[in-house]
Amino acid sequence: MTSVGAELAERLVGWRRHLHLRPELGFEETETAAFVAEQLRGLKLSVTTGVARTGVVAVLPAAREERGAVLLRADLDGLPIQEKAGRTYGSKIPGRMHACGHDGHMAMLLGAAELLVGQRGRLDRNVIFCFQPGEEGFGGAKAMIEEGVLRDHRVAEAYGLHLWSPFPVGTIQVRPGPTMAAQDEFEATIRGRGGHGAQPHAAIDPIVAAAHGLVGLQAVVARAVDPMDAAVVSVGSFHAGSAANVIPDEAVLRGTLRSFDEGVREALRVGARRVLEETAAAHGATCDFVLFPGYPAVVNDAAAVERVRKHAAAVVGDAKVVEPKPMAAAEDFAYFLREVPGAFTFIGAGNTARGITAPR
């Protein structure tokens, strides 16, 4: 590593640890955005703050602008998670943590900005450094697009990445086509009629209805989706009652739907509602089904993936550039890829010897 590379690597670690100290939640990233903007202004870039409330956009103009701009994106927000104590650079904000690697993403994009500023004379397209708020369930990418980040800067391609601990460190993993799943959530409230557990005939048991509905949901994937298509229906929350001998008035199921194809996505939405509503009716109960639409699927452009592979191989070698299977996790970078071609790439961050294997 050259002395310049070593110095930048040291700054990358410093930036990442600074950002890790004070994580902020979606659309609340004021300190984070101010820090990022300060670093970008130090590079003499044109910087705009307050995009989609707390986002930051910096422009590196090309020496000769011969084609549409390329957008590079990092996400700003942390998560409402309590960090385990023990690190000198651990979160100083109770109940908040950069548990998904966004601190690393920001540090890497700041490093990319510094490197590309030094190569401005070779650029034939503008580079847009996009620091996006609210990735963790808030749809910040969509908000930035609606405020014109792609249109105003004439963006022709977009690239994002994610540190991913299930993949071994030293690998770069990218695939063409569907890469991450579309994600929807639902809440179903099954309403019956409460009563004494010793007199079930006088009640309408919402727990039994909900339990049958939960099992029936598995048939949505098994019997309503082509077996060649990937889909997931999972219930992660089932709440009802508070006493062992009392049948409650209602039971509430909350779950998630994951898919890679818009037709399959609609089949899951319709199928989940139908199964729960009709199963409830078969037991004499009613069902109030509420769908919470989430992010669309991340679909990578094949040509953009080839560009990533070429440059990644120059860094880590051909053998370390891997095509992973699609994964059912969701990412709002999908909104950028619906508007312009591009690619979302995973940077292996796993180290089994150190016990670093959990998704982040």
Order of alpha helices (4+ residues) and beta strands (2+ residues): alpha-alpha-beta-beta-beta-alpha-beta-alpha-alpha-beta-beta-beta-beta-beta-alpha-beta-beta-beta-alpha-beta-beta-alpha-beta-alpha-beta
